[in-house]
Structure formats: C-alpha cells, structure tokens
Amino acid sequence: MSEQNLFDLYVDYLMVSTGQVSATGLAALLDDTFSHDKVTRMLSQSPDLFSPAHYWKRVKPIV
C-alpha cells in the first residue's frame, strides 16, 4: 500500500470514528491487512501530511 493510499485510509478512519482512534485500532478494523507499525511510521515520518492545512484540504470537499 502506498503512503498516499494509507494516508487516505487513515483520514477516512479519522472522519468516521466516533471514539478514540489509534494505529492499532485501524489495523484491527481492517483485519490486520497491514501492521499498525506501518501507520505509526507514516505518522512519525510525515508530519506535514497531518498539518491542519493539509488535513482540511482533504476533508473540505466531503464536509
């Protein structure tokens, strides 16, 4: 899974979750299709992807 696809999946997960979110929770939701460590690495290595401005660009069309 590419980093962009994983990012899109994580953003979707954030938008539909009603409770606390975690990389482990996302991995479990997807029947461990990928390791929660992959999500954690993406989040720690790409902090600019989750800046408020970048996140808003992603969710604005949906909202």
C-alpha positions as CSV (number, residue, x, y, z in Angstrom):
1,M,0.0,0.0,0.0
2,S,1.4,3.4,-1.0
3,E,1.9,6.1,1.6
4,Q,-0.8,8.2,-0.1
5,N,-3.3,5.4,0.0
6,L,-2.5,4.7,3.6
7,F,-2.9,8.4,4.3
8,D,-6.3,8.5,2.6
9,L,-7.4,5.4,4.5
10,Y,-6.3,7.0,7.8
11,V,-8.1,10.2,7.1
12,D,-11.3,8.2,6.3
13,Y,-10.8,6.4,9.6
14,L,-10.5,9.7,11.5
15,M,-13.6,11.1,9.9
16,V,-15.9,8.1,10.6
17,S,-14.6,7.2,14.1
18,T,-16.8,8.2,17.0
19,G,-14.4,7.3,19.7
20,Q,-10.7,7.2,20.4
21,V,-8.5,6.3,17.3
22,S,-5.2,4.6,17.1
23,A,-3.0,2.9,14.6
24,T,-3.8,-0.4,16.3
25,G,-7.5,0.3,16.0
26,L,-7.2,0.9,12.3
27,A,-5.2,-2.2,11.7
28,A,-7.7,-4.3,13.7
29,L,-10.6,-2.7,11.8
30,L,-9.1,-3.9,8.6
31,D,-8.4,-7.4,9.9
32,D,-4.7,-6.7,10.2
33,T,-4.3,-6.2,6.4
34,F,-1.2,-4.3,7.4
35,S,0.8,-3.8,10.5
36,H,-0.1,-0.9,12.9
37,D,3.6,-0.2,12.8
38,K,3.3,0.9,9.2
39,V,0.7,3.5,10.2
40,T,2.8,4.7,13.1
41,R,5.9,5.0,10.9
42,M,3.9,7.0,8.3
43,L,2.6,9.4,11.1
44,S,6.0,9.9,12.6
45,Q,7.9,10.3,9.3
46,S,5.4,12.5,7.5
47,P,4.2,15.1,10.0
48,D,3.5,17.6,7.2
49,L,0.8,15.2,5.9
50,F,-1.2,15.8,9.1
51,S,-0.8,19.6,9.4
52,P,-4.2,21.3,9.9
53,A,-4.0,22.9,6.4
54,H,-3.3,19.6,4.6
55,Y,-5.9,17.8,6.6
56,W,-8.5,20.5,5.8
57,K,-7.7,20.3,2.1
58,R,-8.5,16.6,2.3
59,V,-11.8,16.8,4.2
60,K,-13.2,20.1,2.9
61,P,-14.8,18.6,-0.2
62,I,-16.5,16.0,1.9
63,V,-17.7,18.4,4.6
